[in-house]
Amino acid sequence: TDALYRNSLFETKVWYFYTITMGVFGRKKKKDKIVNEELPPPIIRSPGVVNGSNTLDNGEEIPPPPPPILKSPSVKNGLKSPRQVSISEVNINVRSQAGTRPNMGRKQISANLSNSSHVTRESMKQRMSIATLSLHGLTGDDSDDDSSVASEVTPSDAFTKTMGVSRHNSTLLMNVASSSIKNTNVVDPYNVPFESQYEPSEMRCLALVAHNHMKPAMKEFVMSHKEVLKKFRLTGTNTTITLLKSIFGDDPEVFYGPSFQSGPLGGDAELCALACLEDLGGCFFFMDPLSAHPHQADIDCLVRLLNVHNILTCINPCTAHAMSFVLKEALEDGRMDQIPSFFYTLKSPGVAVYKAEQKQALEAAKKS
């Protein structure tokens, strides 16, 4: 028994000694491994580099090493973690970046505007983008008041507010339009008075429809092309017709067709009926592609029937703007062939195929 006790005690002491020894040396080995991993990689020199020389044996110079890659403190293990940036840091960065650009500081711009006789504020604004104008505070005098009347609207707003064109590019487009007109005294090149060869009662209605977020664009479009639009019988949903009457006022030259309910209350369905009754010649429908609509089924039905009856349709401001010139030319020159849907009942080419298939289905039903 004593021998067994002594043997077990010896084995216990050996086990404790082994555990403690391996623990100490194991931690030291692991620590040495971590230190070795943190050391920079060794510099490997070419055999031709001797005593720190920057040239090889053949006389060629060694290119300098690439600059070290500096990581943000928020970058851990090669992965970028989100870091909160304060407003003061953003302002400091903006000021530092703006200061590095020649002749782009606000003081320098003011000096150029005051000291140069041929550089004006407007010419300076035309050379800058909208973002740069906002950065230097040069857009404060631009008014976007929707309550202005038609006579106070700048013609370039037709591009800026209707089609999203920048102020600079809008001005360039207006200069092109003005230079193409023989009468140089015209202020608004898109509202030049002209004589139509057709009376509004001789043509079918022109419908104007706009979703809620597109109504400001519709207002600017009507103001920019009112001379063309008032040559037609105008119709549309309730809100758009109210907008038209507020723009044209009591103008006796403006004729209105039937007015309908608001879109969600059945106005689009009523326009579908007008198309089926063959009294709708064209439709300018400013659709909002970024919003959900409770009457989406009615919208789809209206667009489908406009295609079925082959009616002139424009579903965005740019198309309506381009189509306005076609309407003006057709009315001015008496070219009903350019706008046939205002005079004749048209159908989609698919209608004939559909009718043939329906006829075959009816004959098959009779034989069965």
RODO-2510 file (C-alpha; in nm, 4 decimals, decimal comma):
residues 368
     n   res          X          Y          Z
     1     t     0,0000     0,0000     0,0000
     2     d     0,2805     0,2395     0,0890
     3     a     0,4503     0,1614    -0,2432
     4     l     0,1336     0,2366    -0,4401
     5     y     0,0867     0,5608    -0,2480
     6     r     0,4426     0,6723    -0,3191
     7     n     0,4108     0,5863    -0,6889
     8     s     0,0837     0,7792    -0,7248
     9     l     0,2314     1,0795    -0,5421
    10     f     0,5343     1,0727    -0,7729
    11     e     0,3140     1,0578    -1,0813
    12     t     0,1075     1,3500    -0,9519
    13     k     0,4183     1,5628    -0,9001
    14     v     0,5458     1,4746    -1,2472
    15     w     0,2118     1,5698    -1,4022
    16     y     0,2062     1,9086    -1,2224
    17     f     0,5658     1,9799    -1,3241
    18     y     0,4902     1,8933    -1,6881
    19     t     0,1749     2,1116    -1,6971
    20     i     0,3462     2,4160    -1,5453
    21     t     0,6543     2,3797    -1,7678
    22     m     0,4566     2,3446    -2,0899
    23     g     0,2309     2,6348    -1,9929
    24     v     0,5198     2,8739    -1,9434
    25     f     0,7112     2,7671    -2,2540
    26     g     0,3901     2,7475    -2,4597
    27     r     0,2958     3,1082    -2,3819
    28     k     0,6464     3,2238    -2,4582
    29     k     0,6423     3,0408    -2,7911
    30     k     0,3028     3,1900    -2,8806
    31     k     0,4227     3,5375    -2,7835
    32     d     0,7334     3,4975    -2,9983
    33     k     0,5119     3,3905    -3,2877
    34     i     0,2945     3,7031    -3,2560
    35     v     0,6012     3,9263    -3,2408
    36     n     0,7419     3,7639    -3,5493
    37     e     0,4169     3,8165    -3,7367
    38     e     0,4178     4,1874    -3,6538
    39     l     0,7688     4,2393    -3,7825
    40     p     0,7919     4,3980    -4,1273
    41     p     0,8962     4,1729    -4,4123
    42     p     1,2712     4,1591    -4,4767
    43     i     1,4142     4,3873    -4,7376
    44     i     1,5415     4,1784    -5,0267
    45     r     1,8097     4,3567    -5,2217
    46     s     1,9301     4,2792    -5,5661
    47     p     2,2725     4,1134    -5,5888
    48     g     2,3938     4,4295    -5,7568
    49     v     2,3118     4,6481    -5,4563
    50     v     2,6172     4,6831    -5,2405
    51     n     2,6556     4,8960    -4,9262
    52     g     2,3194     5,0599    -4,9693
    53     s     2,3841     5,1813    -5,3227
    54     n     2,0795     5,2833    -5,5339
    55     t     2,2279     5,1546    -5,8573
    56     l     2,2738     4,8063    -5,9958
    57     d     2,5889     4,6606    -6,1409
    58     n     2,4833     4,7632    -6,4906
    59     g     2,4345     5,1248    -6,3843
    60     e     2,0528     5,1285    -6,3757
    61     e     1,8885     5,3120    -6,0891
    62     i     1,6549     5,1248    -5,8564
    63     p     1,3068     5,2812    -5,8537
    64     p     1,2006     5,4166    -5,5161
    65     p     0,9732     5,1936    -5,3063
    66     p     0,5983     5,2639    -5,3133
    67     p     0,4620     5,4847    -5,0372
    68     p     0,3309     5,3018    -4,7309
    69     i    -0,0413     5,2299    -4,7132
    70     l    -0,1922     5,4241    -4,4254
    71     k    -0,5138     5,2857    -4,2795
    72     s    -0,7700     5,4649    -4,0756
    73     p    -0,7967     5,3651    -3,7080
    74     s    -1,1442     5,2353    -3,7918
    75     v    -0,9973     4,9761    -4,0321
    76     k    -0,9498     4,6466    -3,8526
    77     n    -0,8231     4,3236    -4,0004
    78     g    -0,8490     4,4691    -4,3508
    79     l    -1,2239     4,5336    -4,3148
    80     k    -1,3720     4,8833    -4,2982
    81     s    -1,5958     4,9358    -4,0015
    82     p    -1,8403     5,2290    -3,9926
    83     r    -1,7018     5,5454    -3,8423
    84     q    -1,9025     5,8456    -3,7358
    85     v    -1,7903     6,1657    -3,9065
    86     s    -1,8732     6,4950    -3,7410
    87     i    -2,0033     6,8009    -3,9234
    88     s    -1,6913     6,9947    -3,8295
    89     e    -1,4708     6,7386    -4,0079
    90     v    -1,6841     6,7682    -4,3198
    91     n    -1,6637     7,1480    -4,3152
    92     i    -1,2874     7,1365    -4,2677
    93     n    -1,2491     6,8955    -4,5591
    94     v    -1,4690     7,1100    -4,7826
    95     r    -1,2733     7,4239    -4,6964
    96     s    -0,9395     7,2522    -4,7515
    97     q    -1,0480     7,1088    -5,0856
    98     a    -1,1980     7,4374    -5,2018
    99     g    -0,8792     7,6198    -5,1066
   100     t    -0,6646     7,3934    -5,3230
   101     r    -0,8518     7,4829    -5,6400
   102     p    -0,7216     7,7924    -5,8197
   103     n    -0,9645     8,0824    -5,8600
   104     m    -1,2477     7,8870    -5,6983
   105     g    -1,2674     8,0582    -5,3588
   106     r    -1,5613     8,2831    -5,2831
   107     k    -1,3342     8,5823    -5,2291
   108     q    -1,1583     8,5219    -5,5594
   109     i    -1,4926     8,5006    -5,7407
   110     s    -1,6078     8,8273    -5,5844
   111     a    -1,2800     8,9921    -5,6855
   112     n    -1,3193     8,8703    -6,0416
   113     l    -1,6738     9,0014    -6,0558
   114     s    -1,5769     9,3434    -5,9253
   115     n    -1,2425     9,3985    -6,0998
   116     s    -1,3144     9,2548    -6,4451
   117     s    -1,5143     9,4762    -6,6776
   118     h    -1,6156     9,2004    -6,9206
   119     v    -1,6915     8,9251    -6,6651
   120     t    -2,0386     8,9495    -6,5140
   121     r    -2,2150     8,7512    -6,2488
   122     e    -2,4358     8,5821    -6,5067
   123     s    -2,1433     8,4831    -6,7306
   124     m    -1,9624     8,3460    -6,4262
   125     k    -2,2683     8,1409    -6,3309
   126     q    -2,2948     7,9961    -6,6807
   127     r    -1,9469     7,8456    -6,6508
   128     m    -2,0201     7,6552    -6,3304
   129     s    -2,2239     7,3505    -6,2504
   130     i    -2,5199     7,3615    -6,0127
   131     a    -2,3141     7,1974    -5,7382
   132     t    -2,0393     7,4603    -5,7691
   133     l    -2,2940     7,7416    -5,7723
   134     s    -2,4493     7,6102    -5,4526
   135     l    -2,1067     7,5742    -5,2921
   136     h    -2,0226     7,9400    -5,3536
   137     g    -2,3665     8,0772    -5,2780
   138     l    -2,4426     8,2037    -5,6279
   139     t    -2,7903     8,0514    -5,6498
   140     g    -2,9582     8,2620    -5,3853
   141     d    -3,1126     8,5030    -5,6338
   142     d    -3,2766     8,2289    -5,8424
   143     s    -3,6453     8,2221    -5,7634
   144     d    -3,8424     7,8985    -5,7862
   145     d    -4,1700     8,0432    -5,6675
   146     d    -4,4548     7,8411    -5,8174
   147     s    -4,7007     8,1213    -5,7436
   148     s    -4,5592     8,3435    -6,0176
   149     v    -4,7846     8,4220    -6,3103
   150     a    -4,7138     8,3176    -6,6652
   151     s    -4,5761     8,6566    -6,7687
   152     e    -4,3062     8,6410    -6,4994
   153     v    -4,1782     8,2916    -6,5790
   154     t    -3,8329     8,2684    -6,7334
   155     p    -3,8472     8,0686    -7,0592
   156     s    -3,5518     7,8551    -6,9504
   157     d    -3,7684     7,7167    -6,6686
   158     a    -3,9292     7,4984    -6,9343
   159     f    -3,6128     7,2869    -6,9284
   160     t    -3,5126     7,3295    -6,5655
   161     k    -3,8437     7,2572    -6,3941
   162     t    -4,0068     7,0421    -6,6585
   163     m    -3,7268     6,8139    -6,7786
   164     g    -3,4630     6,8433    -6,5052
   165     v    -3,2046     7,0222    -6,7204
   166     s    -2,9431     7,2228    -6,5302
   167     r    -2,9616     7,6018    -6,5334
   168     h    -2,6504     7,6321    -6,7433
   169     n    -2,7626     7,3856    -7,0096
   170     s    -3,1128     7,5326    -7,0035
   171     t    -2,9700     7,8739    -7,0884
   172     l    -2,7720     7,7252    -7,3749
   173     l    -3,0832     7,5558    -7,5148
   174     m    -3,2773     7,8818    -7,4964
   175     n    -2,9975     8,0611    -7,6807
   176     v    -3,0211     7,8018    -7,9583
   177     a    -3,3984     7,8480    -7,9759
   178     s    -3,3706     8,2271    -7,9849
   179     s    -3,1054     8,2246    -8,2577
   180     s    -3,3242     8,0065    -8,4803
   181     i    -3,6034     8,2673    -8,4898
   182     k    -3,5854     8,5422    -8,7483
   183     n    -3,7406     8,8036    -8,5203
   184     t    -3,4667     8,8832    -8,2711
   185     n    -3,7010     9,0865    -8,0493
   186     v    -3,8909     8,7768    -7,9360
   187     v    -3,8538     8,7221    -7,5630
   188     d    -4,0110     8,3758    -7,5431
   189     p    -3,9262     8,1679    -7,8524
   190     y    -4,1733     7,8931    -7,7574
   191     n    -4,4749     8,1214    -7,7347
   192     v    -4,4524     8,3024    -8,0666
   193     p    -4,8078     8,3838    -8,1823
   194     f    -4,9161     8,2062    -8,5002
   195     e    -5,2333     8,1497    -8,7013
   196     s    -5,3843     7,8022    -8,7037
   197     q    -5,5483     7,6652    -9,0169
   198     y    -5,7994     7,4722    -8,8066
   199     e    -6,0504     7,5815    -8,5469
   200     p    -6,0523     7,3971    -8,2111
   201     s    -6,4057     7,2740    -8,2854
   202     e    -6,2795     7,1047    -8,6038
   203     m    -6,0424     6,8809    -8,4099
   204     r    -6,0730     6,6266    -8,1359
   205     c    -5,9777     6,7072    -7,7772
   206     l    -5,6268     6,7271    -7,6383
   207     a    -5,6126     6,5838    -7,2861
   208     l    -5,3609     6,7013    -7,0264
   209     v    -5,3111     6,4750    -6,7254
   210     a    -5,0443     6,4882    -6,4543
   211     h    -4,9895     6,2985    -6,1326
   212     n    -4,9517     6,4997    -5,8129
   213     h    -4,5704     6,5177    -5,8142
   214     m    -4,5725     6,6050    -6,1842
   215     k    -4,8216     6,8927    -6,1639
   216     p    -4,5515     7,1610    -6,1206
   217     a    -4,3866     7,0288    -6,4364
   218     m    -4,7216     7,0374    -6,6164
   219     k    -4,7707     7,3981    -6,5078
   220     e    -4,4331     7,5023    -6,6498
   221     f    -4,5017     7,3067    -6,9678
   222     v    -4,8359     7,4804    -7,0241
   223     m    -4,6782     7,8208    -6,9628
   224     s    -4,4010     7,7450    -7,2096
   225     h    -4,6306     7,6177    -7,4882
   226     k    -4,9577     7,7992    -7,4225
   227     e    -4,9710     7,9455    -7,7754
   228     v    -4,9843     7,5939    -7,9182
   229     l    -5,2077     7,4392    -7,6541
   230     k    -5,4806     7,6991    -7,6738
   231     k    -5,5385     7,6120    -8,0404
   232     f    -5,7030     7,2852    -7,9222
   233     r    -6,0048     7,1933    -7,7151
   234     l    -5,8399     7,1147    -7,3827
   235     t    -5,9646     6,8483    -7,1476
   236     g    -5,8284     6,6401    -6,8629
   237     t    -5,8840     6,5351    -6,5059
   238     n    -6,0274     6,7772    -6,2504
   239     t    -5,7056     6,9080    -6,0928
   240     t    -5,5280     6,9562    -6,4244
   241     i    -5,8228     7,1428    -6,5760
   242     t    -5,8322     7,3683    -6,2701
   243     l    -5,4605     7,4335    -6,3225
   244     l    -5,5199     7,5219    -6,6885
   245     k    -5,7960     7,7675    -6,6010
   246     s    -5,5715     7,9361    -6,3451
   247     i    -5,3025     7,9836    -6,6126
   248     f    -5,5199     8,0960    -6,9044
   249     g    -5,7696     8,2854    -6,6899
   250     d    -6,0546     8,4356    -6,8907
   251     d    -5,8776     8,4150    -7,2252
   252     p    -6,1597     8,4001    -7,4844
   253     e    -5,9343     8,2170    -7,7304
   254     v    -5,9104     7,9109    -7,5038
   255     f    -6,1723     7,6379    -7,5553
   256     y    -6,2339     7,3573    -7,3113
   257     g    -6,3764     7,0148    -7,3746
   258     p    -6,5539     6,8028    -7,1144
   259     s    -6,3973     6,8068    -6,7682
   260     f    -6,3691     6,4893    -6,5634
   261     q    -6,3225     6,3717    -6,2095
   262     s    -5,9859     6,3407    -6,0403
   263     g    -5,7895     6,0331    -6,1423
   264     p    -5,8498     5,8193    -5,8319
   265     l    -6,2215     5,9049    -5,8497
   266     g    -6,2627     5,7809    -6,2068
   267     g    -6,1155     6,0575    -6,4221
   268     d    -5,8846     5,8205    -6,6079
   269     a    -6,1772     5,5880    -6,6776
   270     e    -6,3763     5,8808    -6,8172
   271     l    -6,0866     5,9626    -7,0511
   272     c    -6,0983     5,5995    -7,1649
   273     a    -6,4633     5,6494    -7,2522
   274     l    -6,3807     5,9680    -7,4450
   275     a    -6,1237     5,7744    -7,6473
   276     c    -6,3758     5,4997    -7,7237
   277     l    -6,6296     5,7641    -7,8274
   278     e    -6,3767     5,8919    -8,0828
   279     d    -6,3445     6,2444    -7,9419
   280     l    -5,9875     6,2254    -7,8102
   281     g    -5,7080     6,3146    -8,0509
   282     g    -5,4074     6,3376    -7,8187
   283     c    -5,3021     6,2968    -7,4572
   284     f    -5,0099     6,4503    -7,2686
   285     f    -4,9842     6,2281    -6,9622
   286     f    -4,7074     6,3262    -6,7173
   287     m    -4,6777     6,0004    -6,5249
   288     d    -4,4922     5,9796    -6,1940
   289     p    -4,2708     5,6685    -6,2121
   290     l    -4,1585     5,6891    -5,8482
   291     s    -4,4896     5,6833    -5,6627
   292     a    -4,7593     5,4259    -5,6029
   293     h    -5,1086     5,5134    -5,7221
   294     p    -5,4371     5,3800    -5,5811
   295     h    -5,5913     5,3818    -5,9284
   296     q    -5,3073     5,2004    -6,1038
   297     a    -5,5586     4,9764    -6,2810
   298     d    -5,7264     5,2837    -6,4346
   299     i    -5,3876     5,4228    -6,5434
   300     d    -5,2978     5,0971    -6,7159
   301     c    -5,6384     5,0895    -6,8822
   302     l    -5,5993     5,4454    -7,0125
   303     v    -5,2530     5,3834    -7,1555
   304     r    -5,3684     5,0582    -7,3150
   305     l    -5,6715     5,2161    -7,4814
   306     l    -5,4630     5,5065    -7,6076
   307     n    -5,2491     5,2475    -7,7817
   308     v    -5,5481     5,0473    -7,9027
   309     h    -5,7016     5,3538    -8,0700
   310     n    -5,3604     5,4757    -8,1907
   311     i    -5,3989     5,8172    -8,0268
   312     l    -5,1078     6,0592    -8,0101
   313     t    -4,9646     6,0025    -7,6610
   314     c    -4,6761     6,1601    -7,4687
   315     i    -4,6043     6,0139    -7,1256
   316     n    -4,3176     6,2387    -7,0137
   317     p    -4,2309     6,6102    -7,0383
   318     c    -3,9502     6,5681    -7,2919
   319     t    -4,1759     6,3885    -7,5416
   320     a    -4,4507     6,6465    -7,4928
   321     h    -4,2021     6,9280    -7,5470
   322     a    -4,0828     6,7778    -7,8757
   323     m    -4,4381     6,7005    -7,9878
   324     s    -4,5434     7,0628    -7,9340
   325     f    -4,3340     7,1708    -8,2323
   326     v    -4,4986     6,9078    -8,4502
   327     l    -4,8408     7,0342    -8,3429
   328     k    -4,7453     7,3938    -8,4170
   329     e    -4,6114     7,3103    -8,7632
   330     a    -4,9167     7,0978    -8,8474
   331     l    -5,1612     7,3693    -8,7400
   332     e    -4,9685     7,6505    -8,9028
   333     d    -4,9234     7,4731    -9,2381
   334     g    -5,2587     7,2940    -9,2430
   335     r    -5,0947     6,9500    -9,2340
   336     m    -5,3533     6,7192    -9,0845
   337     d    -5,1453     6,4289    -9,2133
   338     q    -4,8910     6,5064    -8,9393
   339     i    -5,1507     6,4744    -8,6605
   340     p    -5,4148     6,2375    -8,8066
   341     s    -5,5541     6,1215    -8,4724
   342     f    -5,7114     6,4666    -8,4230
   343     f    -5,9177     6,4243    -8,7394
   344     y    -5,9682     6,0520    -8,8056
   345     t    -6,0430     5,7344    -8,6131
   346     l    -5,7296     5,5255    -8,6037
   347     k    -5,6603     5,1771    -8,4730
   348     s    -5,3525     4,9866    -8,3675
   349     p    -5,2264     4,7371    -8,6279
   350     g    -5,2910     4,4672    -8,3708
   351     v    -5,6645     4,5348    -8,3835
   352     a    -5,6995     4,3716    -8,7258
   353     v    -5,5210     4,0589    -8,6048
   354     y    -5,7360     4,0496    -8,2923
   355     k    -6,0562     4,0777    -8,4951
   356     a    -5,9444     3,7952    -8,7252
   357     e    -5,8757     3,5702    -8,4268
   358     q    -6,2109     3,6581    -8,2728
   359     k    -6,3843     3,5736    -8,5993
   360     q    -6,2155     3,2333    -8,6093
   361     a    -6,3077     3,1683    -8,2477
   362     l    -6,6705     3,2585    -8,3200
   363     e    -6,6851     3,0260    -8,6228
   364     a    -6,5299     2,7428    -8,4206
   365     a    -6,7896     2,7984    -8,1484
   366     k    -7,0705     2,7765    -8,4019
   367     k    -6,9435     2,4448    -8,5409
   368     s    -6,9022     2,2818    -8,2010
***
